[in-house]
Structure formats: C-alpha cells, structure tokens
Amino acid sequence: MQPQKRKLTYHVATTLDGFIAREDHSFDCFVNEGDHVTEYFATLRTYGAVVMGRKTYDIGLQFGVTDPYPYLETYVVSRSLKESPDPKVRLISDDVVGAVRTLKAQEGKDIYLAGGGELATQLFTAGLVDEVLIKLNPLLLGSGIPLVTRLGSHINLELLSTKVYRTGVVLLQYGVKR
C-alpha cells in the first residue's frame, strides 16, 4: 500500500484587506492574545515540517532565533543565504517546487507553509498547496505584504470550517479545489 501524501497547508494570519504584514514586514498589529493563539500553537504540533521564505525566517533571526520551530523539520527558501545559521534548519536555494514536491511525497506528518506571500504564490501556481488556514484579523492596513502576489490564474477554494473567537479573529479553513 502506498503511503498517503503529506498535505501542504498555508497557515497564516491576514487582515480583512488581505495583508500578512505591514510593508516593513512587521506584524505586531495582529491580535496576539486569546484562544486563537493557544490553538495556533497546538495546531503547529500536528505538522511534521515547516517551509518558509527567507524574509519570514529573518523575523526570528533578528532576535537570535535560528530554529523557530525546533519540533519540526525546518526548511527555509533562500537564494541569498549561503549557509544555514542553524544545523537543524535546511536551506532550499533552487528548484523550490521540486523540493516541496519531494517533501510532500515523503512519509510523515503534514507540512506547514509559514509564508510569505511570494513563496505561497509560487507553490499555489505549482498546484502544491492543499489547504489554506486563514486567521482573519479584525484589521485593515491599506497596504503591506499581500497574502499572495500575482497568481497566473485564480485558485478555487472550498470552505471546510469556520470558527469565531471572542477577540474578533475568525479562523477559516479551506481546501484547494483541484
């Protein structure tokens, strides 16, 4: 029997107007306390690996955090980093699509796509994203880092579940329609 393919989930906080961070990549404007935060950290434990872009990884590096998810296999997509700052963090410097496709084909728990928008767009375009978990924050920024950048074509999603928190955050779970 063939092992089940690992699912790639774009799990991200966003504003009502579709931004995952301010233009300077800061995200301190998001609601950062309440049940949705506790559940987020519990959900992270259900993943086996995390894939993120270098700009997302840089946020932790600014504070000396070289392995932001020590309980996950961590992959950072970067053409500029020549060497990983941490022996547990693996770099993907070329053929991102092929590398993620290989990860998905391996046995193990699902994969958390932590961002950012450019990487998500590349993986959506390649048909590799299976699920989208959006933490919709009660906030309008007007500008910033978008949830996705220019998609070649639209991506149809199917609403799987919703959950509303007292903080005003809404968790939306979508499956990617194929």
N, C-alpha and C positions, 0 to 999 in steps of 0.2 A: 504494500500500500504506500502510495506517495505521500510525503509529509505535506501538511497544509501550508500554503504560502503565508508568510508573515504580512500583516496588514500595515500600511503606512498611513499614519494619522497626522494631519496638520492640526495641531492643538495649540490655539493661540488666542490671546486677548485682543480685542479690537474695540474701536469706538463706533458709535452709531454711523459715522460718516466713513468708516472703513479704513482707519489708520491703526497700525500696530505699535506705533511710537511717534514721538514728535520728530521734526526734521533733524534735530541733533541726536536722534536715536534714544533719547531719554523716554521713560515710560512711568515716571513717578506720579503721573496724573490718573492712573488707573486705580480703581477701588482695590486696596491691598489688604483688607481685613474682612473677616466674615466666613461663613460656611463654605463659600465657593473656593476660598484659598485653601482651607483644610482639605476639601475634597480634591482639589487640584494636586496637592502633594501626595494624597493617597492614590490617585489615578496614575501618577508618574511611576509608582511601584509596579503597575501592571505591564509596563513596557519592558523590553529587553535591551533596547538600543535607542540612541538619540542621534539625529542628524541635524546639524545646524550650520548656518553660514558663518563666515569669519566675523562679520560685524556683530552678530548675536553673541558669538563666543567672546569677542573683545569686551563686552559689558562686564563680564566676570573678571577678565584679566586685569582690568583697571583697578580691581580691588584685591589682586593677588590670588584669585580663584582660578586655578589651572585645570581643575576637573570638577565642573559644576554638577555633574550627576555621577558620583563615584559608584553608584549601584547599577549603572547602565554601561553598556559598550558605547563609547562616545566617539562620534565622527564629526570632524569639522571640515567643511568645504572651503578651501582657500587656494588661490593661485599665488598669493604673496607670502604666506608662511612657508618657510623652507624646512623648518624643524618644529616638531610639536613641543610646547612648553611643559608637557606632562607625558611621562612614559605610557600612561593608560589612554591618552587621547590620540586617536589616529587621524591623520590628515588624508583628505581626498583632494588631490590637486588637478586631476584631469579625468575626463570621462565620468562625470558625476552621475549621469543617467545609468551607465553600465555598472558603476559601483553600487548604486542604490538597488538596481535590479538584482545584483548578486546578493546583497544583504537580504532582500525580500525572499529570495529563493532558499535561503538557509533555514534550518530548523531553529525554533526559538520563539520567544515572546514577540509581540508586535513592536513596531518602530514608531517613535515619537519624532515628528518633524517639528522642530522648535523654531524655525524661521531662518531667515526672514523672507520678505515678500518676493525678492528676486529668485531665491532658491525654490520657494514654493511654486512660483510660476513655471520654472524650468521643469519641475517634477510633475506638475499638473499637465503641462504640454506633452510630456512623455507618457502620460497615462499611468503614472506610478502611484498617485495619491488615491487611497481607497476610502478615506473617511475624513471629515472635517469636524472638529470640535471647536466651536467659537464661544469664547466668553465675552458676550456683548456687554460693554460697559455703558452706563448712562452718561455719556460724554460726547461732545462734539469738539473736534480740534480745528477743523477747517483746512488743515494741511498737515503733512507728516509723511511717514513711511507707510505706503499702502499695503493692504492685506495681500494683494498680488499686483504685479505690474502688467504690462500689456500681454494679455493672452492672445494666442493666434486665433482661437475660436472660443465660444462660450462653453462652460462646463455645467452640465445639468446635475443638480443635486436632489436627493430625496430626503425629506425631513424624517428622522428616526425618533427623536425625542426632544423635549424641551424641559427646562427646569428654571423656575424663577426664584431668586434669592431675595431676602429682605433688604439687602444693600442696593437692589435695583439691577444687579447683574443678572443676565439671562444666559443660561448655557444652552446652546443649540447644537444638536448632533445631526450631521448629515452623512448619508452615504453618497459616494460618487456614482452616478448612473453610467453604465457602460453601454 
